[in-house]
């Protein structure tokens, strides 16, 4: 039997995702700043690329949170 669709706590879950992703983004930026000279060009690019995806995810979470608050 399928669970009923309960979206009452979506706002909370979305905020948790935003906070978690922001924490990962900042940790990666700090790591890059502290260890950039030790990393290969590929490793630096990989971290920067992943952070760009994180920023896109954060924007998507914020947009979804706005949509949820209007319902």
Buried (B, 14 or more C-beta within 10 A) or exposed (E): EEEEEEEEEBEEEBEEBBEEBBEBBEEBBEEBEEEEEEBEEEEBEEBEEEBEEBEEBBEBBEEBBEEEEEE
